[in-house]
Amino acid sequence: MLQIVQTRTTAADDLLAKLQARGKLTDESILKVVRRTLSDVQEEGDKAVVRYTRKLDAPRISAKELKVSREEIKEAYLEVPSEFIDAITHAKTNIEKFHEKQLRTSWLSTEPNGVLLGHIIRPLKRVGVHVPAISQLLVSSLLMNVIPAIVAGVEEIAVCIPPMRNRAINPYMLVTASECGLQEIYKCGGAQAVAAMAYGTESIRAVDKIVGPGNLYVQIAKKEVYGHVDIDKLAGPSEILVVADGTADPDYVAADLISQAEHKADSAAILVTPSLGLAEQVKKSIAVQGQSLPRHDELRQSFENYGAAFITADLTEAFALANEIAPEHLEIQVENPFEWVGNVENAGAILIGPYSPEAVGDYIAGPNHVLPTGTAARYASPLSVDDFLKKSSLISYTKAALGEVTPAVVKLAEVEGLEGHAAAMKIRFEDE
């Protein structure tokens, strides 16, 4: 189930290349479908959204049912246990506290010559959130995408969630949305939802930015509408990498690899360790633990496709390999783990020690679980409050201060062949 390979071998190089090639967001057949969907929604509005939603999710839904009513939300509360609401409240509180620490304010600085410079920071006006809810109920993803926008001060948040066949949205998703104070919840998902939020329809007003997870159709749709609206990131399949030594508990490591592999068959679960003995124990534990889990088919496919244990010469090489892979989640399960944190250069989230499993980060710790995937941690960051803010530069010169820099500006403009720029400076001093 878990392929064990020694680093610096052809087998290791081939496996690494396979891991890094997974999840590429290109598929010509899907692109063709997505472009047709986007075009149809742009031209037909609600009519197209309803047609695609009937085809893919709820066969009898109508346009007047697209927006969730207050009555539906009230009914949803009757279908979920109070323990779920308590758990959502706990997670919501932690996520809010973490993201509130990211808030920034506008600033101004004044130079002695009277020049005033600064940044004006404002929240986006209107944001759209897409969250799947058919094969998996991603209540945590709803929290992680919505709460940073609320903390940032976004006034309007529209959430699109695909309905079930009975035309209702899963009650757990509705209650989660309600607990976040959301007023606009729509029964549509997929590329048609992305199109509706990007271009606007009779029922769904256009947004300024679209965030949230989804399958390849959703990711390609987001890629296609980028530029017309902003997007958060293009998210590939999930992944976890555990750096462990011989002191690690093999059952803990196996459980954490399983927790990510159970998402889908294209999820990657990677162990990097200098201990061959640990890798063999982890492989056995995965087989034992996986048998009792309901998503064992997904687990089996995931480990067969992208399950790997790389055996390194030492921990230094292990962390170097981890940086090359640049995983979404990186767990450090070694003796004295904090001594090795500085070796991590590329990772979406770093989870330190045996009692910081990826699962606690996904649900309740507070940091955002919307993370860069597919080696994007080399340059990208987790979703944050900053993703829902825009900045305007502020510049104010006095005449005296402008006179001081005019010769330099004129020279630079003339070198670039932009005489109009130079003239715009000189005209202010012609009388002198």
C-alpha positions as CSV (number, residue, x, y, z in Angstrom):
1,M,0.0,0.0,0.0
2,L,2.8,2.4,0.9
3,Q,5.7,2.4,-1.5
4,I,9.1,2.5,0.3
5,V,12.1,3.9,-1.6
6,Q,15.6,4.9,-0.8
7,T,16.4,8.5,-1.9
8,R,19.0,9.1,-4.6
9,T,17.7,6.1,-6.6
10,T,15.9,6.0,-9.9
11,A,12.8,4.7,-8.2
12,A,12.8,7.6,-5.8
13,D,13.4,10.1,-8.6
14,D,10.5,8.6,-10.6
15,L,8.2,8.6,-7.6
16,L,9.1,12.2,-6.8
17,A,8.4,13.3,-10.4
18,K,5.0,11.5,-10.2
19,L,4.1,13.3,-7.0
20,Q,5.0,16.7,-8.3
21,A,3.1,16.1,-11.6
22,R,-0.1,15.2,-9.9
23,G,-3.0,17.6,-9.8
24,K,-2.1,19.7,-12.8
25,L,-5.1,21.9,-13.5
26,T,-5.2,21.1,-17.2
27,D,-7.8,19.0,-19.0
28,E,-9.0,20.0,-22.5
29,S,-12.3,18.2,-22.3
30,I,-13.2,19.7,-19.0
31,L,-12.0,23.1,-20.2
32,K,-14.4,22.9,-23.1
33,V,-17.4,22.0,-20.8
34,V,-16.5,24.8,-18.4
35,R,-16.2,27.4,-21.1
36,R,-19.6,26.4,-22.5
37,T,-21.1,26.7,-18.9
38,L,-19.6,30.1,-18.3
39,S,-20.9,31.3,-21.7
40,D,-24.4,30.0,-21.1
41,V,-24.6,31.6,-17.6
42,Q,-23.3,34.9,-18.8
43,E,-25.9,34.9,-21.6
44,E,-28.9,33.3,-20.0
45,G,-28.4,34.1,-16.2
46,D,-30.7,32.1,-13.9
47,K,-32.1,30.0,-16.7
48,A,-28.7,28.4,-17.4
49,V,-27.8,28.1,-13.6
50,V,-31.1,26.2,-13.1
51,R,-30.6,24.0,-16.2
52,Y,-27.1,22.9,-15.1
53,T,-28.2,22.4,-11.5
54,R,-31.1,20.3,-12.6
55,K,-28.7,18.2,-14.7
56,L,-26.1,17.7,-12.1
57,D,-27.7,18.0,-8.6
58,A,-31.4,18.6,-8.1
59,P,-33.6,17.6,-11.1
60,R,-36.7,19.6,-10.1
61,I,-35.2,22.9,-8.8
62,S,-36.6,26.2,-10.0
63,A,-35.2,29.7,-10.2
64,K,-37.3,31.0,-7.3
65,E,-35.8,28.3,-5.1
66,L,-32.2,29.3,-5.8
67,K,-31.9,31.5,-2.7
68,V,-32.3,29.7,0.7
69,S,-35.2,31.0,2.7
70,R,-35.2,31.8,6.5
71,E,-37.7,29.0,6.9
72,E,-35.2,26.5,5.4
73,I,-32.5,27.6,7.8
74,K,-34.9,27.3,10.8
75,E,-35.8,23.8,9.7
76,A,-32.1,22.9,9.3
77,Y,-31.6,23.6,13.0
78,L,-34.1,21.0,13.9
79,E,-32.1,18.3,12.0
80,V,-28.7,18.8,13.6
81,P,-27.6,17.8,17.2
82,S,-26.6,20.5,19.7
83,E,-23.2,18.9,19.9
84,F,-22.5,19.9,16.3
85,I,-23.5,23.5,17.0
86,D,-21.2,23.4,20.1
87,A,-18.3,22.1,17.9
88,I,-18.9,24.8,15.2
89,T,-19.0,27.5,17.9
90,H,-15.7,26.3,19.3
91,A,-14.0,26.2,15.9
92,K,-15.5,29.5,14.9
93,T,-14.2,31.2,18.0
94,N,-10.6,29.9,17.5
95,I,-10.6,30.8,13.8
96,E,-11.8,34.3,14.5
97,K,-9.2,34.9,17.2
98,F,-6.4,33.7,15.0
99,H,-7.5,35.8,12.0
100,E,-8.1,38.9,14.1
101,K,-4.4,39.0,14.8
102,Q,-3.8,39.5,11.1
103,L,-5.8,42.7,10.8
104,R,-3.8,45.8,9.6
105,T,-4.7,49.4,9.5
106,S,-4.1,52.3,7.1
107,W,-0.9,54.3,7.7
108,L,0.6,57.6,6.8
109,S,4.1,59.0,7.1
110,T,5.2,62.6,6.7
111,E,8.7,63.6,5.5
112,P,10.4,66.8,6.7
113,N,10.0,68.4,3.2
114,G,6.2,68.0,3.4
115,V,5.8,64.8,1.4
116,L,3.0,62.6,2.6
117,L,3.0,58.9,1.8
118,G,0.8,56.0,3.0
119,H,-1.5,53.1,2.4
120,I,-5.2,53.2,2.7
121,I,-6.5,49.7,3.5
122,R,-10.1,48.8,2.9
123,P,-12.1,45.5,2.8
124,L,-13.5,44.2,-0.5
125,K,-17.1,45.1,-1.0
126,R,-18.6,41.8,-2.1
127,V,-17.2,38.3,-2.0
128,G,-18.5,34.9,-3.3
129,V,-17.7,31.6,-1.6
130,H,-18.1,28.2,-3.2
131,V,-18.2,25.1,-1.0
132,P,-19.0,21.6,-2.2
133,A,-21.4,19.5,-0.1
134,I,-22.3,16.4,-2.0
135,S,-19.6,13.7,-1.6
136,Q,-18.2,15.4,1.5
137,L,-19.8,17.9,3.9
138,L,-17.1,20.5,4.1
139,V,-18.4,22.5,7.0
140,S,-14.9,23.3,8.0
141,S,-14.1,24.8,4.6
142,L,-17.1,27.0,4.9
143,L,-15.8,28.4,8.2
144,M,-12.2,28.8,6.8
145,N,-13.3,30.7,3.7
146,V,-16.0,32.9,5.3
147,I,-14.5,33.9,8.7
148,P,-11.4,35.7,7.3
149,A,-13.7,37.8,5.0
150,I,-15.9,38.7,8.0
151,V,-12.9,39.6,10.1
152,A,-11.6,41.8,7.2
153,G,-14.9,43.7,7.2
154,V,-16.4,42.5,3.9
155,E,-20.0,43.8,3.8
156,E,-21.5,41.2,1.5
157,I,-20.8,37.5,1.3
158,A,-22.7,35.3,-1.1
159,V,-22.3,31.5,-0.6
160,C,-23.0,28.9,-3.2
161,I,-23.6,25.3,-2.0
162,P,-24.8,22.6,-4.3
163,P,-28.3,21.2,-3.3
164,M,-29.2,17.6,-2.7
165,R,-31.6,15.9,-5.1
166,N,-34.6,17.0,-3.0
167,R,-33.6,20.6,-3.7
168,A,-32.5,21.3,-0.1
169,I,-29.0,22.1,1.1
170,N,-27.6,19.7,3.7
171,P,-28.7,21.0,7.1
172,Y,-25.2,20.8,8.6
173,M,-24.0,23.2,5.9
174,L,-27.0,25.6,6.4
175,V,-26.5,25.7,10.2
176,T,-22.8,26.4,9.7
177,A,-23.6,29.2,7.3
178,S,-26.2,30.6,9.7
179,E,-23.8,30.5,12.7
180,C,-21.5,32.7,10.6
181,G,-24.3,35.2,10.2
182,L,-24.6,34.7,6.4
183,Q,-27.7,36.1,4.7
184,E,-27.1,35.1,1.1
185,I,-27.0,31.3,0.5
186,Y,-27.7,29.9,-2.9
187,K,-28.5,26.4,-4.1
188,C,-26.0,25.9,-6.8
189,G,-22.4,24.6,-7.2
190,G,-19.8,23.8,-9.7
191,A,-18.8,25.9,-12.7
192,Q,-22.3,27.3,-13.0
193,A,-22.0,28.8,-9.5
194,V,-18.6,30.3,-10.3
195,A,-20.1,31.8,-13.5
196,A,-23.1,33.2,-11.5
197,M,-20.9,34.8,-9.0
198,A,-18.5,36.2,-11.6
199,Y,-21.0,37.6,-14.1
200,G,-24.2,38.0,-12.0
201,T,-27.7,36.7,-12.7
202,E,-31.2,37.7,-11.9
203,S,-30.9,36.0,-8.5
204,I,-27.2,36.2,-7.7
205,R,-25.4,39.6,-8.0
206,A,-21.8,39.6,-9.2
207,V,-19.0,39.6,-6.7
208,D,-15.5,41.1,-6.6
209,K,-13.7,37.9,-5.6
210,I,-14.5,34.2,-5.6
211,V,-12.9,31.9,-3.0
212,G,-13.5,28.3,-1.9
213,P,-12.8,24.7,-2.8
214,G,-14.2,22.5,-5.6
215,N,-13.4,19.8,-8.1
216,L,-11.4,20.3,-11.4
217,Y,-14.5,21.9,-13.1
218,V,-14.6,24.5,-10.3
219,Q,-10.9,25.2,-10.3
220,I,-10.8,25.6,-14.1
221,A,-13.8,27.8,-13.9
222,K,-12.1,30.0,-11.4
223,K,-9.0,30.2,-13.6
224,E,-11.2,31.2,-16.6
225,V,-13.0,34.1,-14.7
226,Y,-9.8,35.4,-13.1
227,G,-9.2,38.9,-14.3
228,H,-13.0,39.6,-14.5
229,V,-13.0,38.9,-10.8
230,D,-10.2,38.0,-8.3
231,I,-9.9,34.5,-7.0
232,D,-8.1,33.1,-3.9
233,K,-5.9,30.4,-5.5
234,L,-6.1,27.3,-7.8
235,A,-6.3,24.4,-5.4
236,G,-5.0,21.0,-6.4
237,P,-5.5,17.7,-4.6
238,S,-4.8,17.5,-0.8
239,E,-1.4,16.4,0.5
240,I,0.4,15.7,3.7
241,L,4.1,15.1,4.4
242,V,5.4,13.7,7.7
243,V,9.0,14.1,8.6
244,A,9.7,11.5,11.3
245,D,12.6,9.7,13.0
246,G,12.9,6.5,14.9
247,T,11.3,8.0,18.0
248,A,8.0,8.6,16.3
249,D,4.9,6.5,17.1
250,P,4.2,4.5,13.9
251,D,0.5,4.4,14.7
252,Y,0.3,8.2,15.0
253,V,2.2,8.6,11.7
254,A,0.0,6.1,10.0
255,A,-3.2,7.7,11.3
256,D,-2.1,11.2,10.1
257,L,-1.2,9.9,6.6
258,I,-4.6,8.2,6.5
259,S,-6.4,11.4,7.5
260,Q,-5.3,13.1,4.4
261,A,-5.4,10.1,2.0
262,E,-9.1,9.5,2.7
263,H,-10.1,12.7,0.9
264,K,-9.8,11.4,-2.6
265,A,-7.8,8.9,-4.8
266,D,-5.5,11.8,-5.9
267,S,-4.5,12.8,-2.4
268,A,-0.9,12.4,-1.5
269,A,0.4,10.9,1.8
270,I,4.1,11.0,2.1
271,L,6.5,9.9,4.9
272,V,10.1,11.1,4.9
273,T,12.4,9.4,7.4
274,P,15.9,8.2,7.9
275,S,14.4,5.1,9.7
276,L,13.6,2.1,7.4
277,G,12.2,0.4,10.5
278,L,9.7,3.1,11.1
279,A,8.6,3.2,7.5
280,E,7.9,-0.6,7.6
281,Q,5.9,-0.2,10.8
282,V,3.9,2.7,9.4
283,K,3.1,0.6,6.3
284,K,1.7,-2.2,8.4
285,S,-0.2,0.2,10.6
286,I,-1.9,1.8,7.6
287,A,-3.1,-1.6,6.5
288,V,-4.6,-2.3,9.9
289,Q,-6.1,1.1,10.6
290,G,-7.5,1.4,7.1
291,Q,-9.6,-1.7,7.3
292,S,-12.0,-0.3,9.9
293,L,-12.6,3.1,8.1
294,P,-15.6,3.7,5.9
295,R,-13.6,5.4,3.1
296,H,-11.3,2.4,2.7
297,D,-11.7,2.4,-1.1
298,E,-10.5,6.0,-1.3
299,L,-7.6,5.2,1.0
300,R,-6.5,2.2,-1.0
301,Q,-6.5,4.1,-4.2
302,S,-4.8,7.1,-2.7
303,F,-2.0,5.1,-1.2
304,E,-1.6,3.1,-4.4
305,N,-1.4,6.2,-6.5
306,Y,0.5,8.6,-4.3
307,G,1.5,6.9,-1.0
308,A,5.2,7.1,-0.5
309,A,7.9,6.6,2.2
310,F,11.3,8.1,1.3
311,I,14.2,6.8,3.3
312,T,16.9,9.4,3.7
313,A,20.4,9.4,5.0
314,D,19.5,11.7,7.9
315,L,17.1,14.3,9.1
316,T,18.9,17.1,7.3
317,E,18.3,15.3,4.0
318,A,14.7,14.6,5.1
319,F,13.9,18.3,5.5
320,A,15.7,19.2,2.3
321,L,13.4,16.7,0.4
322,A,10.4,18.1,2.3
323,N,11.3,21.6,1.0
324,E,11.6,20.3,-2.5
325,I,8.1,18.7,-2.3
326,A,6.7,21.9,-0.6
327,P,3.7,20.2,0.9
328,E,0.3,21.6,1.9
329,H,0.6,20.1,5.4
330,L,4.0,19.3,7.0
331,E,4.1,17.4,10.3
332,I,7.3,17.2,12.3
333,Q,7.4,14.1,14.4
334,V,11.0,13.8,15.6
335,E,12.9,14.1,18.8
336,N,13.1,17.7,19.8
337,P,10.9,18.9,16.9
338,F,11.3,22.7,17.6
339,E,15.0,22.4,16.9
340,W,14.1,21.5,13.3
341,V,11.4,24.1,12.5
342,G,14.0,26.4,11.1
343,N,14.9,23.9,8.5
344,V,11.4,24.2,7.0
345,E,11.3,26.6,4.1
346,N,8.3,25.5,2.0
347,A,5.1,24.4,3.6
348,G,1.5,25.6,3.8
349,A,1.0,24.6,7.5
350,I,3.7,23.2,9.9
351,L,2.4,21.0,12.6
352,I,4.9,20.3,15.4
353,G,5.1,17.3,17.6
354,P,3.1,14.1,18.1
355,Y,0.1,15.9,19.5
356,S,-0.4,18.3,16.6
357,P,-2.1,16.1,14.0
358,E,-3.2,17.6,10.7
359,A,-6.8,17.0,11.7
360,V,-6.6,19.6,14.6
361,G,-5.3,22.1,12.1
362,D,-8.1,21.3,9.6
363,Y,-10.9,21.9,12.1
364,I,-10.3,23.8,15.3
365,A,-6.8,25.2,15.9
366,G,-7.5,28.5,14.2
367,P,-5.0,28.9,11.4
368,N,-6.6,28.7,8.0
369,H,-6.7,25.3,6.3
370,V,-7.0,26.7,2.8
371,L,-3.4,26.1,1.9
372,P,-1.2,26.1,-1.2
373,T,-0.9,22.7,-2.9
374,G,1.1,21.1,-5.7
375,T,4.5,22.7,-4.7
376,A,2.8,26.2,-4.6
377,A,4.0,26.6,-1.0
378,R,7.3,27.7,-2.6
379,Y,5.7,31.1,-3.2
380,A,2.1,31.1,-1.8
381,S,0.6,31.4,1.6
382,P,-2.6,30.2,3.5
383,L,-5.8,32.1,3.0
384,S,-5.9,35.1,5.3
385,V,-7.5,38.4,6.1
386,D,-5.2,40.0,3.6
387,D,-7.0,38.1,0.8
388,F,-10.1,40.2,1.5
389,L,-8.4,43.6,1.7
390,K,-7.3,46.0,-1.0
391,K,-4.7,48.7,-0.6
392,S,-4.5,52.1,-2.2
393,S,-1.2,54.1,-2.2
394,L,-1.4,57.6,-0.9
395,I,1.0,60.3,-2.3
396,S,1.0,64.0,-1.6
397,Y,3.8,66.4,-2.6
398,T,4.3,70.1,-1.9
399,K,5.5,72.3,-4.7
400,A,8.9,72.6,-3.0
401,A,9.2,68.8,-2.6
402,L,8.2,68.2,-6.2
403,G,10.8,70.7,-7.4
404,E,13.5,68.7,-5.6
405,V,12.8,65.5,-7.5
406,T,11.8,67.0,-10.9
407,P,15.3,66.8,-12.5
408,A,15.5,63.1,-11.6
409,V,11.9,62.3,-12.9
410,V,12.6,64.2,-16.1
411,K,15.8,62.3,-16.7
412,L,14.2,58.9,-16.1
413,A,11.2,59.8,-18.3
414,E,13.4,61.0,-21.2
415,V,15.5,57.8,-21.0
416,E,12.2,55.8,-21.3
417,G,11.1,58.0,-24.2
418,L,8.0,59.2,-22.3
419,E,8.3,62.9,-23.0
420,G,4.7,63.5,-21.7
421,H,5.8,62.3,-18.3
422,A,8.7,64.8,-18.3
423,A,6.4,67.6,-19.5
424,A,3.9,66.9,-16.7
425,M,6.7,67.7,-14.3
426,K,8.2,70.7,-16.0
427,I,5.0,72.5,-16.7
428,R,4.5,73.1,-13.0
429,F,7.7,75.2,-12.9
430,E,7.6,77.1,-16.2
431,D,7.0,80.4,-14.5
432,E,10.3,80.0,-12.7
